[in-house]
Amino acid sequence: MTTQVFKVAGMTCGHCVASVTEEITAIDGVAEVRIELVPGEVSDVTVDSEAPLDVELVRAAVDEAGYDLVV
């Protein structure tokens, strides 16, 4: 199991968290997503997966949810 922390900007509420969680969970190999919401700031998104995730896959998932991955 691998744990990675990503930074996501633009989330403000529980609906935002649910959207990002849903999109990242859809990536093959993802076991769990935990988000420490900081409304209107950059939030930590911790992802447990079978193997390290390609940052571009995570970026695409976050974009699909309507938010921005901060690198």
N, C-alpha and C positions, 0 to 999 in steps of 0.2 A: 504494500500500500504506500502511496506517495501523497504527501500533503504539500499544496502550493497555496500561496496567498497572492491574490490579485487586488489591484486598487481600481475601484469603479466610482466615477463621478456622476452626479445628477440625480441620485436616488433621494427621495424625500419622505417616503412613507412605506407602510406595510405592503401596499399593492406593488410598489417598485421592487421591493425585496422578493415578493412572490414571482414577479415576471422574470427577474434575473435568475432566480433559483430554478424556475421551470426550464429556461433556455439552456443553462449550463448543465443541468441534470440530464438533458437529452443527449449530451455528448457521450459517445461510447466509452465505457470504462469508469464513468463518474459514479462514485458510491454515495457521497454526501456533499452538500453545500451548506456552509454556515456564513451568514452575513452579519457583520457588526455595523448596523446602520448609524451613520452620522448625517442627519438630514441636511441637505444642501451642500455638503462637503464631500470629501473623498472617503468612501467606506471600504473596509477590508472585507474581501470575499475569500473565505478559506475553502478549498476544494480538496477532498480526499478522492483519489482515483487509483486504479490498478497500476498505472504507469504515468510518468510525467506527461502533462498535456501540452500540445502545441499552442503557443500563445495566440497564433492566428485563429485557431478554432475557438478559443475562449473569446477573442475579440469579436468574431462573427456572431457568437451567441449573445454577447452583451449588446452589440449593435442591433441585433434582431429584437431585443427587449426594449431598445430605445435609449440606451445609456452609453457612456464612454469609458473604455478601458484606459487607465492611465499607466504609462510605462515609465 
